[in-house]
Amino acid sequence: MIANDNDILREAEAWTREGRGVALATVVETWGSAPRPVGSHLVIDAEGSFLGSVSGGCVEGAVIADAIDVIESGKPKMLEFGVADETAWQVGLSCGGRIRVYVERIDG
């Protein structure tokens, strides 16, 4: 069982050693009621497998889809979700807050 963000980072390192394409999503900023604190991580591989959480489950699907693009392109992305954003309701962030998530490819 993965216990904390340090374990998630170690697993990301292991996945890259296995030759997987890997991206790391990190909560870099929050406003208001946010489901996860700054520094929370989600690691994603090119097949869509993931470990960790950046939103308590409410925007993970959108982050995973963007992470796969980041793995393929190598270009990082800054994502933002919040209730003022119509797309936030579509992905389920109805907690009243906003989050920014930085997604980057990890190269071994």
GULO-455921 format. One record per residue: residue in one letter; x, y, z of N, C-alpha, C in turn. Coordinates in Angstrom, 3 decimals, always signed. Example, Ala and Ser with C-alpha at 12.3 -4.5 7.8 and 13.67 -1.06 7.14 Angstrom:
 type     n_xx     n_yy     n_zz    ca_xx    ca_yy    ca_zz     c_xx     c_yy     c_zz
    a  +13.190   -5.690   +7.800  +12.300   -4.500   +7.800  +13.200   -3.300   +7.800
    s  +12.850   -2.250   +7.080  +13.670   -1.060   +7.140  +12.900   +0.030   +7.870
! end
This chain:
 type     n_xx     n_yy     n_zz    ca_xx    ca_yy    ca_zz     c_xx     c_yy     c_zz
    m   +0.840   -1.176   +0.000   +0.000   +0.000   +0.000   +0.891   +1.247   +0.000
    i   +0.522   +2.233   -0.813   +1.273   +3.480   -0.876   +0.789   +4.390   +0.248
    a   +1.713   +4.826   +1.102   +1.328   +5.545   +2.303   +1.358   +7.059   +2.147
    n   +2.267   +7.600   +1.349   +2.397   +9.052   +1.292   +3.013   +9.490   -0.031
    d   +3.159  +10.815   -0.185   +3.687  +11.345   -1.435   +5.125  +10.910   -1.691
    n   +5.926  +10.686   -0.645   +7.286  +10.193   -0.866   +7.269   +8.801   -1.485
    d   +6.328   +7.956   -1.040   +6.189   +6.628   -1.634   +5.782   +6.735   -3.106
    i   +4.915   +7.690   -3.418   +4.473   +7.898   -4.799   +5.654   +8.312   -5.664
    l   +6.506   +9.194   -5.154   +7.686   +9.618   -5.913   +8.666   +8.465   -6.121
    r   +8.828   +7.617   -5.111   +9.696   +6.437   -5.271   +9.123   +5.495   -6.334
    e   +7.812   +5.348   -6.346   +7.179   +4.489   -7.351   +7.354   +5.080   -8.750
    a   +7.260   +6.401   -8.876   +7.488   +7.058  -10.170   +8.891   +6.763  -10.674
    e   +9.861   +6.813   -9.769  +11.244   +6.504  -10.128  +11.360   +5.042  -10.582
    a  +10.701   +4.144   -9.882  +10.729   +2.724  -10.253  +10.114   +2.516  -11.622
    w   +9.011   +3.192  -11.897   +8.356   +3.054  -13.210   +9.281   +3.519  -14.334
    t  +10.032   +4.612  -14.114  +10.942   +5.073  -15.163  +12.082   +4.072  -15.365
    r  +12.563   +3.461  -14.275  +13.612   +2.436  -14.396  +13.120   +1.234  -15.187
    e  +11.816   +0.949  -15.107  +11.220   -0.151  -15.862  +11.042   +0.203  -17.338
    g  +11.330   +1.441  -17.699  +11.216   +1.864  -19.089   +9.845   +2.419  -19.467
    r   +8.998   +2.627  -18.490   +7.680   +3.200  -18.776   +7.806   +4.693  -19.070
    g   +6.915   +5.198  -19.941   +6.751   +6.638  -20.079   +5.987   +7.113  -18.857
    v   +6.495   +8.132  -18.151   +5.897   +8.544  -16.880   +5.752  +10.064  -16.824
    a   +4.627  +10.494  -16.252   +4.424  +11.914  -15.950   +4.101  +12.051  -14.474
    l   +4.455  +13.205  -13.932   +4.157  +13.530  -12.551   +3.283  +14.771  -12.532
    a   +2.137  +14.663  -11.868   +1.244  +15.807  -11.675   +1.360  +16.235  -10.216
    t   +1.536  +17.539   -9.997   +1.729  +18.072   -8.651   +0.806  +19.259   -8.430
    v   +0.084  +19.254   -7.320   -0.717  +20.422   -6.944   +0.261  +21.531   -6.568
    v   +0.213  +22.652   -7.301   +1.156  +23.739   -7.046   +0.501  +24.960   -6.416
    e   -0.836  +25.016   -6.457   -1.521  +26.160   -5.868   -2.972  +25.785   -5.603
    t   -3.516  +26.295   -4.511   -4.924  +26.080   -4.190   -5.536  +27.389   -3.720
    w   -6.849  +27.523   -3.897   -7.614  +28.654   -3.379   -8.883  +28.092   -2.780
    g   -9.305  +28.628   -1.673  -10.570  +28.213   -1.065  -10.525  +26.773   -0.603
    s  -11.648  +26.111   -0.723  -11.773  +24.723   -0.290  -11.218  +23.810   -1.374
    a  -10.029  +23.284   -1.156   -9.382  +22.413   -2.138   -9.312  +20.995   -1.583
    p   -9.537  +20.002   -2.438   -9.577  +18.618   -1.959   -8.234  +18.057   -1.508
    r   -7.120  +18.538   -2.069   -5.786  +18.048   -1.707   -4.861  +19.238   -1.528
    p   -3.890  +19.157   -0.631   -2.998  +20.294   -0.377   -1.915  +20.443   -1.445
    v   -1.313  +21.624   -1.468   -0.152  +21.872   -2.317   +0.899  +20.809   -2.023
    g   +1.525  +20.303   -3.088   +2.543  +19.268   -2.941   +2.028  +17.862   -3.151
    s   +0.704  +17.701   -3.269   +0.144  +16.366   -3.518   +0.509  +15.922   -4.931
    h   +0.734  +14.610   -5.090   +1.214  +14.081   -6.366   +0.305  +12.988   -6.920
    l   +0.327  +12.916   -8.243   -0.289  +11.828   -8.988   +0.727  +11.425  -10.044
    v   +1.133  +10.168  -10.059   +2.055   +9.676  -11.075   +1.238   +8.853  -12.072
    i   +1.537   +9.040  -13.369   +0.768   +8.416  -14.441   +1.739   +7.820  -15.444
    d   +1.411   +6.620  -15.971   +2.249   +6.085  -17.042   +1.515   +6.232  -18.376
    a   +2.215   +5.893  -19.458   +1.682   +6.093  -20.807   +0.456   +5.238  -21.098
    e   +0.240   +4.193  -20.307   -0.926   +3.327  -20.492   -2.133   +3.816  -19.693
    g   -1.945   +4.873  -18.893   -3.040   +5.406  -18.088   -3.101   +4.848  -16.681
    s   -2.135   +3.998  -16.315   -2.069   +3.542  -14.925   -1.642   +4.724  -14.063
    f   -2.145   +4.809  -12.845   -1.810   +5.944  -12.001   -1.769   +5.545  -10.541
    l   -1.132   +6.418   -9.772   -0.979   +6.208   -8.342   -0.936   +7.572   -7.669
    g   -1.672   +7.740   -6.578   -1.715   +8.999   -5.864   -2.990   +9.761   -6.162
    s   -2.992  +11.050   -5.798   -4.180  +11.868   -6.002   -3.826  +13.347   -5.959
    v   -4.442  +14.107   -6.860   -4.308  +15.559   -6.825   -5.627  +16.240   -6.499
    s   -6.703  +15.451   -6.396   -7.997  +16.096   -6.179   -8.988  +15.264   -5.384
    g   -8.549  +14.238   -4.751   -9.504  +13.395   -4.052  -10.430  +12.664   -5.007
    g  -10.041  +12.582   -6.259  -10.805  +11.828   -7.245  -11.636  +12.650   -8.203
    c  -11.849  +13.942   -7.912  -12.806  +14.689   -8.730  -12.269  +15.200  -10.065
    v  -10.973  +15.341  -10.253  -10.458  +15.768  -11.558   -9.368  +14.836  -12.097
    e   -9.150  +13.720  -11.437   -8.074  +12.824  -11.850   -8.175  +12.405  -13.321
    g   -9.376  +12.115  -13.802   -9.536  +11.676  -15.193   -8.997  +12.694  -16.179
    a   -9.295  +13.965  -15.963   -8.804  +15.020  -16.849   -7.289  +15.162  -16.740
    v   -6.756  +15.054  -15.527   -5.312  +15.162  -15.323   -4.604  +13.993  -16.003
    i   -5.147  +12.798  -15.884   -4.543  +11.615  -16.515   -4.506  +11.770  -18.028
    a   -5.599  +12.246  -18.617   -5.639  +12.443  -20.073   -4.578  +13.440  -20.512
    d   -4.450  +14.552  -19.788   -3.419  +15.532  -20.132   -2.022  +14.973  -19.890
    a   -1.850  +14.165  -18.855   -0.538  +13.584  -18.558   -0.069  +12.672  -19.686
    i   -0.973  +11.928  -20.270   -0.601  +11.058  -21.396   -0.107  +11.909  -22.564
    d   -0.752  +13.057  -22.809   -0.275  +13.985  -23.846   +1.112  +14.516  -23.507
    v   +1.342  +14.829  -22.232   +2.640  +15.341  -21.792   +3.722  +14.276  -21.987
    i   +3.409  +13.027  -21.685   +4.379  +11.942  -21.891   +4.758  +11.859  -23.363
    e   +3.758  +11.947  -24.230   +4.010  +11.835  -25.674   +4.774  +13.030  -26.230
    s   +4.418  +14.239  -25.807   +5.013  +15.453  -26.377   +6.281  +15.898  -25.657
    g   +6.392  +15.567  -24.375   +7.508  +16.054  -23.573   +7.328  +17.483  -23.093
    k   +6.195  +18.098  -23.451   +5.941  +19.489  -23.071   +5.067  +19.537  -21.820
    p   +5.554  +20.162  -20.741   +4.760  +20.246  -19.511   +3.519  +21.112  -19.707
    k   +2.548  +20.927  -18.819   +1.311  +21.702  -18.857   +0.959  +22.165  -17.452
    m   +0.349  +23.342  -17.374   -0.231  +23.837  -16.132   -1.747  +23.752  -16.314
    l   -2.404  +23.006  -15.437   -3.848  +22.825  -15.501   -4.490  +23.568  -14.344
    e   -5.685  +24.099  -14.567   -6.403  +24.787  -13.506   -7.853  +24.332  -13.505
    f   -8.351  +24.030  -12.315   -9.726  +23.584  -12.144  -10.359  +24.367  -11.004
    g  -11.604  +24.770  -11.187  -12.311  +25.478  -10.131  -13.778  +25.637  -10.468
    v  -14.583  +25.972   -9.480  -16.021  +26.047   -9.704  -16.421  +27.187  -10.619
    a  -15.572  +28.210  -10.754  -15.902  +29.301  -11.664  -15.686  +28.888  -13.118
    d  -14.970  +27.817  -13.319  -14.651  +27.306  -14.643  -15.700  +26.260  -15.020
    e  -16.382  +26.475  -16.128  -17.442  +25.554  -16.540  -16.930  +24.121  -16.666
    t  -15.680  +23.961  -17.115  -15.142  +22.612  -17.251  -14.928  +21.947  -15.904
    a  -14.755  +22.729  -14.855  -14.575  +22.136  -13.528  -15.816  +21.362  -13.122
    w  -16.984  +21.886  -13.430  -18.214  +21.158  -13.108  -18.282  +19.870  -13.914
    q  -17.807  +19.924  -15.151  -17.823  +18.731  -16.000  -16.944  +17.634  -15.425
    v  -15.809  +18.004  -14.821  -14.913  +16.988  -14.252  -15.180  +16.742  -12.781
    g  -16.073  +17.522  -12.169  -16.512  +17.186  -10.826  -15.939  +17.969   -9.676
    l  -15.235  +19.082   -9.923  -14.685  +19.860   -8.819  -15.746  +20.846   -8.336
    s  -16.605  +20.375   -7.474  -17.700  +21.210   -6.978  -17.496  +21.587   -5.520
    c  -16.273  +21.461   -5.008  -16.000  +21.699   -3.591  -15.914  +23.174   -3.245
    g  -15.960  +24.050   -4.238  -15.918  +25.473   -3.970  -14.547  +26.084   -4.096
    g  -13.531  +25.287   -4.347  -12.168  +25.798   -4.448  -11.648  +25.761   -5.863
    r  -10.377  +26.092   -5.966   -9.666  +26.041   -7.246   -8.312  +25.387   -6.993
    i   -7.833  +24.661   -7.976   -6.495  +24.078   -7.870   -5.739  +24.286   -9.172
    r   -4.424  +24.421   -9.046   -3.534  +24.422  -10.210   -2.650  +23.192  -10.071
    v   -2.510  +22.482  -11.182   -1.749  +21.236  -11.202   -0.723  +21.323  -12.329
    y   +0.549  +21.140  -11.979   +1.635  +21.138  -12.961   +1.910  +19.697  -13.342
    v   +1.915  +19.432  -14.655   +2.140  +18.080  -15.165   +3.418  +18.092  -16.000
    e   +4.361  +17.208  -15.642   +5.637  +17.128  -16.351   +6.025  +15.688  -16.601
    r   +6.727  +15.490  -17.711   +7.249  +14.152  -18.001   +8.494  +13.920  -17.169
    i   +8.643  +12.702  -16.687   +9.840  +12.310  -15.942  +10.659  +11.404  -16.849
    d  +11.868  +11.805  -17.107  +12.754  +10.996  -17.947  +13.773  +10.304  -17.061
    g  +14.010   +9.033  -17.351  +14.943   +8.247  -16.564  +16.328   +8.529  -16.860
! end
